[in-house]
């Protein structure tokens, strides 16, 4: 690498304020900022350093990120030399810490006092790990471009820790429409990377891509060996064969879990190119665990898809992944800007996190902390009923960006709503739900656009469902299964017409798998 290692820079910085050197000019000023938590321990954060004209400053050796607003990540402290003047320093760390902004007035260097020192203490709004909830981003790419910036595992750790991502899933993948596969050198048979810290656990995993846009993209998590080929639909693996089903099945056989990434772009164009076209089939066939309900896609379109498969009697974990390219500092997307929280019995381990994810003990968020309780059960749990029953549902949300509504969703419909507090930071609802047939229950938060919602056009959070089964029967809403059948039939038609099959036997094998998945929805759609 041609640049300074960020880890080396952090280790080289002294524990006390540095002395000025004779080479410094009197027209400059040195700033030294300590970053700590409430206990006085060094902490890692995202830092914005602005001058009074709105210009951004990045210390030497740090990676400047962002488009309109420029920032960098620092652990424990940072220092820089600036022209005298007025500055604002802002420290942000994920969704659980209150951001801190301080105004500074840096004067000319004086002979005996050449450094302005400041301490920023980040205080928790809520301690999610203490409650057994651990955040993760299931879709992060360390390196995704030829040449330029190269992210080491130490660089990735600094970024993930600064964003308070407790479990960072760093995905090996090819770049779209190329044969180059990035980051295989970092794979450690599914073990936690040694560059992990007390702030973040890093595990290198894999993304499988159908690059012809026929089937979709899948994060593969909890894998102990790489699944090859890494992609299909692009030479040398130019066929739309095998289908994503085959890769997902191999992951299940080794004890891993699979999600579908960026499922839908907008409501009017569901299951189009570069989206989760094969997802409903693979979910019905039992090789998919989750859907990235929060991602670099549209949540309205994604939840429409999510609700349709849930209403077809299937279970699916709500997941979240940003698809960030960590080696592209100015791409405008921040790792962990949308994340999934998984309920885990402490202490945290990666296998425990994967099992909680598999079980659906999750909620996704780009800001709010969201809690759901249905007669003492949480997301992913099941309640068995033998007849009609009234259940008590409570939901609670806390958010630094203001919320507009906390909603209770039953079988895809809003059945109760609560307005937040005057400042929008807290909301709570309690509802007696009459259950006469099988249903799924989830909670959702909506809000407007906000500067602290970094990757999205609006505030959003959603839990995985609690499943209420009467006489063991799944939810069966014929109309919604019929909608899914329409999506599947469009995909089947595209497979029939695709020129990307080496043999007719390959095409027929894919069609047979798809028709097997289709039969589940056909059965639900026929329910009277």
C-alpha positions as CSV (number, residue, x, y, z in Angstrom):
1,X,0.0,0.0,0.0
2,X,1.1,3.6,-0.7
3,X,-0.8,5.1,2.2
4,X,-0.2,5.0,5.9
5,X,-1.8,2.0,7.7
6,X,-4.6,3.2,9.8
7,X,-3.8,0.7,12.6
8,X,-0.2,1.7,12.5
9,X,-1.1,5.3,12.8
10,X,-3.4,4.7,15.8
11,X,-0.6,2.7,17.6
12,X,1.9,5.4,16.9
13,X,-0.1,8.2,18.4
14,X,1.1,9.0,21.9
15,X,-1.1,8.8,25.0
16,X,-0.4,12.4,25.9
17,X,-0.7,15.6,23.9
18,X,2.1,15.8,21.3
19,X,4.7,18.6,21.6
20,X,4.9,21.1,18.7
21,X,7.9,20.8,16.4
22,X,10.1,23.7,15.4
23,X,9.0,23.2,11.7
24,X,5.4,24.3,12.5
25,X,4.6,27.8,11.4
26,X,3.0,30.4,13.7
27,X,0.0,30.6,11.4
28,X,-1.1,27.1,12.2
29,X,-2.8,25.5,15.2
30,X,-2.7,21.9,16.4
31,X,-5.9,20.2,17.6
32,X,-5.9,17.0,19.7
33,X,-9.2,15.4,20.5
34,X,-9.8,12.4,22.9
35,X,-12.7,10.1,22.3
36,X,-14.1,8.1,25.3
37,X,-17.2,6.4,26.6
38,X,-18.9,7.2,29.9
39,X,-16.4,5.0,31.8
40,X,-13.5,6.9,30.3
41,X,-12.5,4.0,28.0
42,X,-11.2,4.9,24.5
43,X,-14.0,4.6,21.9
44,X,-14.1,4.5,18.1
45,X,-16.4,6.9,16.3
46,X,-17.3,8.6,13.0
47,X,-15.9,12.1,13.0
48,X,-17.0,15.2,11.1
49,X,-14.5,18.2,11.4
50,X,-15.8,21.4,9.7
51,X,-14.5,24.9,9.4
52,X,-16.7,27.9,9.7
53,X,-17.1,28.2,5.9
54,X,-18.4,24.6,5.9
55,X,-15.2,23.0,4.6
56,X,-14.3,19.5,5.8
57,X,-10.9,18.5,7.2
58,X,-9.5,15.0,7.2
59,X,-6.4,14.3,9.3
60,X,-3.3,13.0,7.5
61,X,-3.3,9.2,7.4
62,X,-7.1,8.9,7.8
63,X,-9.5,7.8,5.1
64,X,-11.9,10.6,4.2
65,X,-15.3,9.2,3.4
66,X,-18.7,10.5,2.2
67,X,-19.9,12.7,-0.6
68,X,-21.6,15.9,0.5
69,X,-20.5,15.5,4.1
70,X,-16.9,14.3,4.6
71,X,-15.9,12.3,7.6
72,X,-13.3,9.8,9.0
73,X,-13.1,7.2,11.7
74,X,-10.9,7.5,14.8
75,X,-10.2,5.3,17.7
76,X,-9.6,6.9,21.1
77,X,-8.2,10.2,19.7
78,X,-7.1,12.1,16.6
79,X,-4.9,15.0,16.0
80,X,-4.4,17.4,13.1
81,X,-2.9,20.8,12.2
82,X,-5.3,23.5,11.0
83,X,-5.3,27.2,10.2
84,X,-6.5,29.2,13.2
85,X,-10.3,29.8,13.2
86,X,-13.6,28.4,14.3
87,X,-14.4,24.7,13.9
88,X,-17.1,22.2,14.7
89,X,-16.2,18.6,15.6
90,X,-19.0,16.1,15.7
91,X,-18.7,12.5,16.9
92,X,-21.3,9.8,15.9
93,X,-21.3,6.1,16.8
94,X,-24.1,4.0,15.4
95,X,-27.7,4.1,16.8
96,X,-27.1,3.5,20.5
97,X,-25.0,6.6,21.4
98,X,-26.1,10.2,21.5
99,X,-24.0,12.1,18.9
100,X,-21.9,14.9,20.4
101,X,-21.1,18.2,18.7
102,X,-18.6,20.8,20.0
103,X,-17.5,24.2,18.8
104,X,-13.8,25.0,18.9
105,X,-11.9,28.3,18.4
106,X,-8.3,27.6,17.4
107,X,-6.0,30.5,17.8
108,X,-2.5,31.1,16.4
109,X,0.2,28.9,17.9
110,X,1.8,30.5,20.9
111,X,5.3,29.8,22.1
112,X,4.4,27.8,25.2
113,X,1.0,26.5,24.2
114,X,0.7,25.1,20.8
115,X,-2.1,22.5,21.2
116,X,-5.8,22.9,21.7
117,X,-7.1,19.7,23.5
118,X,-10.7,18.6,23.7
119,X,-12.4,15.5,25.2
120,X,-15.6,14.1,23.7
121,X,-17.6,11.6,25.8
122,X,-20.1,9.5,23.9
123,X,-23.0,8.4,26.2
124,X,-25.3,5.5,25.5
125,X,-29.0,6.2,24.9
126,X,-29.6,2.4,25.2
127,X,-27.2,-0.5,25.8
128,X,-28.5,-3.2,23.4
129,X,-25.8,-5.8,24.2
130,X,-26.8,-5.6,27.9
131,X,-30.3,-6.5,26.7
132,X,-28.9,-9.4,24.6
133,X,-29.3,-7.7,21.2
134,X,-26.2,-7.5,18.9
135,X,-26.2,-5.5,15.7
136,X,-24.8,-6.7,12.4
137,X,-24.5,-5.8,8.8
138,X,-24.8,-8.9,6.6
139,X,-23.5,-7.3,3.4
140,X,-20.2,-5.5,3.5
141,X,-17.5,-5.6,0.8
142,X,-13.9,-4.8,1.9
143,X,-12.6,-4.5,-1.6
144,X,-14.6,-4.1,-4.8
145,X,-12.6,-2.0,-7.2
146,X,-9.5,-2.6,-9.3
147,X,-6.6,-0.4,-8.1
148,X,-6.9,2.5,-5.7
149,X,-7.6,2.1,-2.0
150,X,-7.0,-1.3,-0.5
151,X,-8.8,-2.2,2.7
152,X,-6.9,-4.4,5.2
153,X,-8.8,-6.2,7.9
154,X,-7.4,-3.6,10.4
155,X,-9.0,-0.8,8.2
156,X,-12.3,-2.7,8.1
157,X,-12.2,-3.1,11.9
158,X,-11.7,0.6,12.4
159,X,-14.7,1.4,10.1
160,X,-17.0,-1.2,11.6
161,X,-16.1,-0.3,15.2
162,X,-16.6,3.4,14.4
163,X,-20.1,2.6,13.2
164,X,-20.8,0.3,16.2
165,X,-21.4,-2.8,14.1
166,X,-21.0,-5.6,16.6
167,X,-20.9,-8.3,13.9
168,X,-19.4,-7.3,10.6
169,X,-20.0,-9.9,7.8
170,X,-17.4,-9.1,5.2
171,X,-18.3,-10.8,1.9
172,X,-16.1,-12.2,-0.7
173,X,-17.6,-11.6,-4.2
174,X,-16.9,-10.9,-7.8
175,X,-17.5,-7.4,-9.1
176,X,-20.6,-7.3,-11.2
177,X,-20.0,-8.2,-14.9
178,X,-16.3,-9.2,-14.2
179,X,-14.5,-12.4,-13.4
180,X,-12.4,-10.9,-10.6
181,X,-13.2,-12.3,-7.2
182,X,-12.1,-10.1,-4.3
183,X,-10.9,-10.8,-0.7
184,X,-10.5,-14.6,-0.8
185,X,-7.1,-14.0,0.9
186,X,-9.0,-13.0,4.0
187,X,-11.1,-16.1,4.4
188,X,-10.4,-18.1,7.6
189,X,-12.8,-21.0,7.4
190,X,-15.5,-19.0,9.0
191,X,-13.6,-18.1,12.1
192,X,-13.5,-14.7,13.6
193,X,-10.7,-12.5,12.2
194,X,-7.8,-11.7,14.5
195,X,-8.2,-8.0,13.7
196,X,-11.6,-8.1,15.6
197,X,-11.8,-6.0,18.8
198,X,-14.0,-5.6,21.9
199,X,-16.1,-3.2,19.8
200,X,-16.7,-5.4,16.7
201,X,-16.5,-9.0,15.6
202,X,-15.4,-9.5,12.0
203,X,-16.0,-12.6,10.0
204,X,-15.2,-13.0,6.3
205,X,-18.0,-14.8,4.5
206,X,-19.3,-14.9,0.9
207,X,-21.8,-13.4,-1.5
208,X,-23.1,-15.5,-4.4
209,X,-24.2,-13.5,-7.5
210,X,-26.2,-14.5,-10.5
211,X,-24.6,-11.7,-12.6
212,X,-27.0,-12.0,-15.5
213,X,-29.8,-10.6,-13.2
214,X,-31.9,-13.7,-13.7
215,X,-32.1,-15.0,-10.1
216,X,-30.6,-12.5,-7.6
217,X,-27.8,-12.1,-5.1
218,X,-27.3,-14.0,-1.8
219,X,-25.2,-13.4,1.3
220,X,-23.9,-16.7,2.5
221,X,-23.3,-16.6,6.3
222,X,-22.0,-19.1,8.8
223,X,-20.0,-21.0,6.1
224,X,-16.8,-22.8,7.0
225,X,-15.6,-23.3,3.5
226,X,-16.1,-21.3,0.4
227,X,-18.8,-22.3,-2.1
228,X,-17.7,-22.3,-5.7
229,X,-18.3,-21.0,-8.3
230,X,-18.7,-17.6,-6.8
231,X,-21.1,-16.4,-9.5
232,X,-23.1,-17.5,-12.5
233,X,-24.4,-15.8,-15.6
234,X,-20.9,-14.4,-16.5
235,X,-18.0,-16.1,-18.2
236,X,-16.4,-18.4,-17.5
237,X,-19.6,-19.5,-15.6
238,X,-21.8,-17.9,-18.3
239,X,-24.8,-20.2,-17.8
240,X,-27.9,-19.4,-15.8
241,X,-27.1,-22.7,-14.3
242,X,-27.1,-24.0,-11.6
243,X,-29.9,-21.9,-10.1
244,X,-29.3,-20.1,-6.8
245,X,-31.2,-23.0,-5.2
246,X,-28.1,-25.2,-5.6
247,X,-25.7,-22.9,-3.9
248,X,-28.2,-22.1,-1.1
249,X,-28.8,-25.9,-0.5
250,X,-25.0,-26.4,-0.1
251,X,-24.9,-23.7,2.5
252,X,-27.7,-25.2,4.5
253,X,-26.0,-28.6,4.4
254,X,-22.9,-27.1,6.1
255,X,-25.0,-25.4,8.8
256,X,-25.0,-21.9,7.3
257,X,-27.8,-19.4,6.6
258,X,-28.7,-17.6,3.4
259,X,-30.5,-14.3,2.7
260,X,-31.4,-12.5,-0.5
261,X,-29.9,-9.0,-0.9
262,X,-31.5,-5.8,-2.3
263,X,-34.8,-7.5,-3.1
264,X,-36.8,-4.8,-4.9
265,X,-36.1,-1.4,-6.3
266,X,-39.5,0.1,-6.3
267,X,-43.1,-1.0,-5.9
268,X,-44.1,-0.9,-9.5
269,X,-41.1,-3.0,-10.6
270,X,-41.0,-6.1,-8.3
271,X,-38.7,-8.9,-9.0
272,X,-37.0,-7.2,-12.0
273,X,-33.3,-7.3,-13.0
274,X,-30.7,-7.3,-10.2
275,X,-33.4,-8.2,-7.6
276,X,-34.5,-11.3,-5.6
277,X,-36.3,-13.1,-8.4
278,X,-35.7,-16.6,-7.2
279,X,-36.3,-15.8,-3.5
280,X,-40.0,-17.0,-3.3
281,X,-39.1,-20.3,-4.8
282,X,-36.0,-21.0,-2.6
283,X,-37.9,-19.9,0.5
284,X,-40.7,-22.4,-0.3
285,X,-38.1,-25.2,-0.9
286,X,-36.4,-24.5,2.5
287,X,-33.0,-23.3,1.4
288,X,-33.4,-19.6,2.3
289,X,-33.6,-18.2,5.8
290,X,-33.9,-14.5,5.4
291,X,-34.7,-11.5,3.3
292,X,-32.9,-8.1,3.5
293,X,-36.0,-6.2,4.4
294,X,-33.7,-3.2,4.9
295,X,-31.0,-2.7,2.3
296,X,-30.0,-0.4,-0.6
297,X,-33.5,-1.1,-2.0
298,X,-36.9,0.4,-1.4
299,X,-38.5,-0.7,1.9
300,X,-42.1,-0.2,0.6
301,X,-41.5,-2.6,-2.3
302,X,-39.5,-5.0,-0.2
303,X,-42.1,-5.3,2.6
304,X,-44.7,-5.8,-0.1
305,X,-42.7,-8.8,-1.3
306,X,-42.0,-9.9,2.4
307,X,-45.7,-9.8,3.4
308,X,-46.8,-11.8,0.4
309,X,-44.5,-14.8,1.2
310,X,-45.4,-14.6,4.9
311,X,-49.1,-14.6,4.0
312,X,-48.3,-17.8,1.9
313,X,-47.5,-19.6,5.1
314,X,-43.8,-19.3,5.1
315,X,-41.4,-18.1,7.8
316,X,-38.6,-15.7,7.0
317,X,-36.1,-13.7,9.1
318,X,-36.0,-10.0,8.6
319,X,-32.4,-9.2,7.7
320,X,-30.4,-6.1,6.7
321,X,-27.3,-5.4,4.7
322,X,-25.9,-2.3,3.2
323,X,-23.9,-3.7,0.2
324,X,-21.3,-1.1,1.0
325,X,-18.0,-1.0,-1.0
326,X,-15.7,-0.1,1.8
327,X,-12.8,0.6,-0.5
328,X,-14.8,3.3,-2.3
329,X,-14.7,6.2,0.2
330,X,-17.0,8.5,-1.7
331,X,-19.8,6.1,-2.7
332,X,-22.2,7.8,-0.3
333,X,-23.2,4.7,1.6
334,X,-22.1,3.9,5.1
335,X,-21.6,0.4,6.4
336,X,-24.2,-0.3,9.2
337,X,-26.4,2.5,8.0
338,X,-29.1,-0.2,7.9
339,X,-28.5,-3.1,10.3
340,X,-30.0,-6.2,11.8
341,X,-30.2,-6.8,15.5
342,X,-30.1,-10.4,16.7
343,X,-31.1,-11.6,20.1
344,X,-28.4,-13.7,21.6
345,X,-27.8,-15.2,25.0
346,X,-24.5,-13.6,26.2
347,X,-21.6,-14.0,25.7
348,X,-21.7,-13.2,22.0
349,X,-20.2,-15.7,19.6
350,X,-20.5,-15.9,15.9
351,X,-22.3,-19.3,15.9
352,X,-24.8,-18.0,18.5
353,X,-25.4,-14.9,16.3
354,X,-26.0,-17.1,13.3
355,X,-28.4,-19.4,15.2
356,X,-30.4,-16.4,16.5
357,X,-30.5,-15.1,12.9
358,X,-31.7,-18.5,11.7
359,X,-34.5,-18.5,14.3
360,X,-35.8,-15.1,13.3
361,X,-35.0,-13.4,16.7
362,X,-34.3,-10.1,14.9
363,X,-35.3,-6.6,14.0
364,X,-33.9,-4.4,11.3
365,X,-33.3,-0.6,11.6
366,X,-31.7,2.5,10.2
367,X,-32.1,4.3,13.5
368,X,-34.9,3.1,15.9
369,X,-34.5,0.4,18.6
370,X,-37.7,-1.7,18.3
371,X,-39.1,-4.2,20.7
372,X,-42.1,-6.5,20.2
373,X,-43.8,-8.8,22.8
374,X,-46.9,-11.0,22.0
375,X,-48.1,-12.8,25.2
376,X,-44.5,-13.0,26.4
377,X,-43.1,-14.1,23.1
378,X,-40.6,-12.2,20.9
379,X,-39.7,-12.2,17.2
380,X,-39.1,-15.6,15.7
381,X,-41.2,-17.3,18.4
382,X,-44.4,-19.4,17.9
383,X,-47.7,-19.4,19.8
384,X,-49.9,-22.5,19.3
385,X,-53.6,-22.0,19.5
386,X,-56.5,-24.5,19.6
387,X,-59.2,-22.0,19.1
388,X,-60.0,-18.2,19.1
389,X,-57.9,-16.3,21.6
390,X,-57.2,-12.8,22.7
391,X,-53.4,-12.0,23.0
392,X,-51.7,-8.9,24.4
393,X,-49.3,-7.2,22.1
394,X,-46.9,-4.5,23.2
395,X,-44.4,-2.7,21.1
396,X,-41.9,0.0,22.1
397,X,-39.4,2.0,20.1
398,X,-36.6,4.5,20.9
399,X,-34.8,6.6,18.2
400,X,-32.3,9.4,18.0
401,X,-33.8,10.6,14.6
402,X,-37.5,11.5,15.2
403,X,-40.2,8.9,14.5
404,X,-43.6,9.5,13.0
405,X,-45.4,6.3,13.8
406,X,-45.1,3.0,15.6
407,X,-47.3,0.4,13.9
408,X,-48.5,-3.1,14.6
409,X,-48.7,-5.3,11.5
410,X,-50.8,-8.4,11.3
411,X,-50.8,-10.4,8.1
412,X,-49.5,-7.3,6.3
413,X,-52.1,-4.9,7.6
414,X,-51.7,-2.1,10.1
415,X,-54.1,-3.0,13.0
416,X,-52.8,-0.5,15.6
417,X,-50.7,2.7,15.6
418,X,-49.1,4.9,18.2
419,X,-47.7,8.4,17.8
420,X,-44.3,9.1,19.4
421,X,-43.5,11.6,22.1
422,X,-43.4,15.3,21.2
423,X,-39.7,15.1,20.2
424,X,-40.3,11.9,18.3
425,X,-37.7,9.8,20.2
426,X,-40.0,7.4,22.1
427,X,-43.2,5.5,21.2
428,X,-45.1,2.7,22.9
429,X,-48.3,0.8,22.1
430,X,-50.4,-1.9,23.8
431,X,-53.1,-3.8,21.9
432,X,-55.5,-6.6,22.6
433,X,-55.5,-8.7,19.5
434,X,-58.4,-11.1,18.7
435,X,-57.0,-14.1,16.9
436,X,-59.5,-16.4,15.1
437,X,-57.1,-17.9,12.6
438,X,-53.4,-18.4,12.1
439,X,-51.5,-15.1,11.8
440,X,-48.2,-13.4,12.0
441,X,-47.5,-10.3,14.0
442,X,-44.7,-7.7,13.6
443,X,-43.9,-4.2,14.6
444,X,-42.8,-1.4,12.3
445,X,-41.5,2.2,12.7
446,X,-41.8,4.9,10.0
447,X,-40.3,8.4,9.9
448,X,-39.2,11.1,7.6
449,X,-35.9,11.7,6.0
450,X,-33.2,12.9,8.4
451,X,-29.5,13.7,8.3
452,X,-28.7,10.9,10.8
453,X,-30.5,8.4,8.5
454,X,-27.4,8.0,6.4
455,X,-28.3,5.5,3.6
456,X,-32.0,5.9,3.2
457,X,-34.7,8.4,2.2
458,X,-36.7,7.8,5.4
459,X,-36.6,6.4,8.9
460,X,-37.5,2.7,9.1
461,X,-37.4,-0.3,11.4
462,X,-39.2,-3.7,11.3
463,X,-39.2,-6.8,13.5
464,X,-39.3,-10.4,12.3
465,X,-42.7,-11.9,13.0
466,X,-44.2,-13.8,16.0
467,X,-46.1,-16.6,14.5
468,X,-49.6,-17.6,15.9
469,X,-50.7,-21.0,14.6
470,X,-54.2,-22.3,15.1
471,X,-54.3,-26.1,15.1
472,X,-50.8,-26.1,13.6
473,X,-52.0,-24.6,10.3
474,X,-49.9,-21.9,8.6
475,X,-51.2,-18.6,7.4
476,X,-52.9,-19.1,4.0
477,X,-54.1,-16.0,2.1
478,X,-55.0,-17.2,-1.4
479,X,-54.9,-13.7,-3.0
480,X,-51.3,-13.2,-1.9
481,X,-50.1,-16.6,-2.9
482,X,-51.6,-15.8,-6.3
483,X,-49.6,-12.7,-6.6
484,X,-46.4,-14.7,-5.9
485,X,-47.4,-17.2,-8.5
486,X,-47.5,-14.4,-11.0
487,X,-43.9,-13.5,-10.1
488,X,-42.7,-17.1,-10.4
489,X,-44.4,-17.6,-13.7
490,X,-42.6,-14.5,-15.1
491,X,-39.3,-16.0,-14.0
492,X,-40.1,-19.4,-15.4
493,X,-41.0,-17.8,-18.8
494,X,-37.6,-16.0,-18.7
495,X,-35.8,-19.3,-18.0
496,X,-37.6,-20.9,-21.0
497,X,-36.4,-18.1,-23.3
498,X,-32.9,-17.6,-21.9
499,X,-30.0,-18.2,-24.3
500,X,-27.7,-18.8,-21.3
501,X,-28.0,-22.6,-21.1
502,X,-25.3,-24.9,-22.4
503,X,-27.7,-27.8,-22.7
504,X,-31.5,-28.3,-22.7
505,X,-31.0,-30.7,-19.8
506,X,-29.7,-27.8,-17.7
507,X,-32.7,-25.7,-18.6
508,X,-35.1,-28.5,-17.7
509,X,-33.4,-29.1,-14.4
510,X,-33.8,-25.5,-13.4
511,X,-37.5,-25.5,-14.5
512,X,-38.2,-28.7,-12.5
513,X,-36.8,-27.0,-9.3
514,X,-38.8,-23.9,-10.0
515,X,-42.0,-25.8,-10.5
516,X,-41.4,-27.7,-7.2
517,X,-41.3,-24.3,-5.4
518,X,-44.3,-23.1,-7.4
519,X,-46.4,-25.9,-6.1
520,X,-46.4,-24.5,-2.5
521,X,-48.0,-21.2,-3.7
522,X,-50.4,-23.1,-6.0
523,X,-51.7,-25.0,-3.0
524,X,-52.2,-21.8,-0.9
525,X,-53.8,-20.0,-3.8
526,X,-56.4,-22.7,-4.1
527,X,-57.5,-22.4,-0.5
528,X,-61.1,-21.2,-0.3
